[in-house]
């Protein structure tokens, strides 16, 4: 049975489906962020975060929680789609460094190259699981960076992950 999202993706394109479903999702809408564009294979995703009454803090600049939350989950979902069903992908950690106040609409771009995908697959085949560190900047239309975010993404083969869970459950029972 085909999932609804996959069916829609085949009809209108994965990029357009991803953009539509992410933007209407309550968990993402509340961040204030919006997907502006997504390539059909999802290797390139662009977002924007408007400064408005929902995202403005006490001093009139972008609230830091909105700056981070609009970026959260994008790399994970992107890699789940790019790597396919044989991999497990989880957000593991994040660090945000605020560089300057956000005083206007902010933008970010998430790009995963074919070379990086091949390196991930190779590393997982060799080590069973990896922690991948990816960076993304949130900046204004003039190119000034307002926040730098470092994401740590856990990736493993599905087979290894299932075996790991079984071992952990067995240890817990002991």
C-alpha positions as CSV (number, residue, x, y, z in Angstrom):
1,X,0.0,0.0,0.0
2,X,1.4,3.4,-1.0
3,X,1.4,6.2,1.6
4,X,-0.7,9.2,0.8
5,X,2.3,11.5,0.8
6,X,4.2,9.3,-1.7
7,X,1.1,9.1,-3.9
8,X,0.8,12.9,-3.9
9,X,4.6,13.2,-4.5
10,X,4.2,11.1,-7.7
11,X,1.3,13.3,-8.9
12,X,2.7,16.8,-8.3
13,X,6.4,16.1,-7.6
14,X,8.2,15.4,-4.3
15,X,9.5,18.9,-3.9
16,X,6.1,20.5,-4.2
17,X,4.5,17.8,-2.0
18,X,7.2,18.3,0.7
19,X,6.7,22.0,0.6
20,X,2.9,21.8,0.8
21,X,2.8,19.2,3.6
22,X,5.5,20.8,5.7
23,X,4.0,24.2,5.4
24,X,0.5,23.1,6.5
25,X,1.8,20.9,9.3
26,X,0.9,22.5,12.7
27,X,4.3,21.5,14.2
28,X,6.1,23.5,11.5
29,X,3.6,26.4,11.0
30,X,3.9,27.4,14.7
31,X,7.7,28.0,14.2
32,X,6.9,30.9,11.9
33,X,9.1,29.3,9.2
34,X,7.9,28.4,5.7
35,X,9.5,26.2,3.1
36,X,10.1,28.5,0.1
37,X,11.3,25.8,-2.3
38,X,12.3,22.2,-2.4
39,X,14.0,20.4,-5.3
40,X,12.2,17.3,-6.5
41,X,14.8,14.9,-5.0
42,X,14.8,17.1,-1.8
43,X,18.6,17.7,-2.0
44,X,18.1,21.4,-1.8
45,X,15.5,23.1,0.5
46,X,15.1,26.8,1.2
47,X,13.2,28.3,4.1
48,X,12.3,31.8,5.3
49,X,11.2,33.2,8.6
50,X,9.4,36.5,8.7
51,X,9.7,39.0,11.5
52,X,6.1,39.7,12.6
53,X,4.0,39.9,15.7
54,X,4.2,36.1,16.2
55,X,8.0,35.9,15.9
56,X,9.0,39.2,17.5
57,X,10.4,39.3,21.0
58,X,10.2,41.9,23.8
59,X,12.9,44.1,22.3
60,X,11.4,44.0,18.8
61,X,13.8,41.5,17.1
62,X,13.4,37.9,16.1
63,X,12.8,35.5,19.0
64,X,15.6,33.0,19.3
65,X,13.3,30.1,19.8
66,X,11.7,30.8,16.4
67,X,15.1,31.2,14.8
68,X,16.1,27.7,15.9
69,X,12.7,25.9,15.6
70,X,12.2,26.9,11.9
71,X,15.5,25.0,11.2
72,X,14.8,22.0,13.4
73,X,13.9,18.7,11.6
74,X,14.7,19.8,8.1
75,X,18.0,18.0,7.7
76,X,16.5,14.9,9.4
77,X,13.5,14.7,7.1
78,X,15.6,15.6,4.1
79,X,18.1,12.7,4.8
80,X,15.3,10.2,5.5
81,X,14.0,10.9,2.0
82,X,17.4,11.0,0.3
83,X,18.8,7.8,2.0
84,X,15.6,5.7,1.7
85,X,14.0,2.9,3.7
86,X,17.3,1.0,4.5
87,X,18.5,3.7,6.9
88,X,17.4,5.1,10.3
89,X,17.9,8.9,10.7
90,X,17.4,10.8,14.0
91,X,18.2,14.4,15.1
92,X,20.7,13.9,18.0
93,X,21.9,17.3,19.0
94,X,22.1,20.9,18.0
95,X,24.1,24.0,18.9
96,X,23.0,27.5,18.0
97,X,25.2,30.6,18.0
98,X,23.4,33.9,17.7
99,X,25.6,36.3,15.8
100,X,23.3,39.4,15.5
101,X,19.7,40.2,16.1
102,X,17.2,39.3,13.4
103,X,15.5,42.5,12.4
104,X,13.9,41.4,9.1
105,X,12.9,38.3,7.2
106,X,15.6,35.6,7.6
107,X,16.5,32.8,5.1
108,X,18.3,29.4,5.2
109,X,19.3,26.8,2.7
110,X,19.7,23.1,3.3
111,X,21.8,21.4,0.6
112,X,22.9,17.7,0.6
113,X,25.4,16.9,-2.2
114,X,25.5,13.6,-4.1
115,X,29.1,13.2,-2.8
116,X,28.0,13.6,0.8
117,X,25.2,11.1,0.3
118,X,27.7,8.5,-1.1
119,X,30.1,9.3,1.8
120,X,27.3,8.7,4.4
121,X,26.4,5.4,2.8
122,X,30.0,4.3,2.7
123,X,30.6,5.3,6.3
124,X,27.4,3.5,7.5
125,X,28.4,0.4,5.6
126,X,31.8,0.4,7.3
127,X,30.8,1.5,10.8
128,X,27.1,0.5,11.1
129,X,26.2,3.9,12.6
130,X,27.5,7.4,12.4
131,X,27.0,10.9,13.8
132,X,26.9,13.4,11.0
133,X,27.6,17.1,11.7
134,X,25.9,19.5,9.4
135,X,25.8,23.3,9.5
136,X,23.2,25.8,8.4
137,X,23.2,29.6,8.7
138,X,20.1,31.8,9.1
139,X,20.7,35.1,7.5
140,X,19.0,38.2,6.2
141,X,18.5,39.2,2.5
142,X,21.8,41.1,2.6
143,X,23.7,37.9,3.4
144,X,24.4,38.9,7.0
145,X,24.4,35.8,9.3
146,X,22.1,36.1,12.3
147,X,22.5,32.6,13.6
148,X,24.8,29.6,13.0
149,X,23.4,26.2,13.7
150,X,25.3,23.0,14.0
151,X,23.1,19.8,13.8
152,X,24.3,16.3,14.8
153,X,22.3,13.7,12.9
154,X,22.5,10.0,13.9
155,X,22.4,7.6,10.9
156,X,22.5,3.8,10.9
157,X,21.4,0.9,8.7
158,X,18.0,-0.3,9.6
159,X,19.2,-3.8,10.2
160,X,21.9,-2.6,12.7
161,X,19.5,-0.3,14.5
162,X,16.9,-3.2,15.0
163,X,19.6,-5.5,16.3
164,X,20.8,-2.7,18.6
165,X,17.3,-2.3,20.1
166,X,17.0,-6.0,20.6
167,X,20.3,-6.1,22.5
168,X,19.3,-3.2,24.6
169,X,15.9,-4.8,25.5
170,X,17.7,-8.0,26.4
171,X,20.1,-6.1,28.7
172,X,17.2,-4.3,30.3
173,X,15.5,-7.6,31.2
174,X,18.6,-9.0,32.8
